[in-house]
Amino acid sequence: KFDIVAKLLILGDADAPRLLAELEKTETSDEAKRYAYAAKAGIAFAPNKAKFWDDFTANKDISESWIEAAFGSFNSPRHAELTLPYLEKALAELPNLKRSRKIFFVNGWLAAFIGGQRSEQALAIVNKFLANPDLDKDLRLKILENVDLIERAVKIRGRYGKG
């Protein structure tokens, strides 16, 4: 149920906030609260994205599992213009995340923040970050594993248009 409502929120459906509120009234488990939190990350409103970014990076009361659940909704390719400003910040956050989060957190972080982008501008941000000769080797490899999708999208759009 929450996945459906999350998708509706990402798409900007007018009924989605009401549907989520109804679900939150009937589904009250900890797991349901996590799903509701993740769904809300998909609301395409700049202040909402800023709130979730702050949660991801500064709110110590939000658990990793909640943040990981919200990655996809926050970084929906449909919201790429809203989340592009967070790409460089997300990359800059990597050394801290590597030190302070569990091992697979960084992989999910990169998959979401890089995977939610499709533009030449996003690719330029990633390539600029990769150009740093002091970048940790492990982080460089993790970034390279995730940048392929943007590279392909840019090539396809360059050849066939943005469509």
ABEGO torsion letter per residue (X at the ends): XAAAAAAAAAAGBAAAAAAAAAAAAABABAAAAAAAAAAAAABBBAAAAAAAAAAAAABAABBAAAAAAAAAAAABAAAAAAAAAAAAAAAAAAAAAAAABBAAAAAAAAAAAAAABABAAAAAAAAAAAABAABBAAAAAAAAAAAAAAAAAAAAAAAAEAX
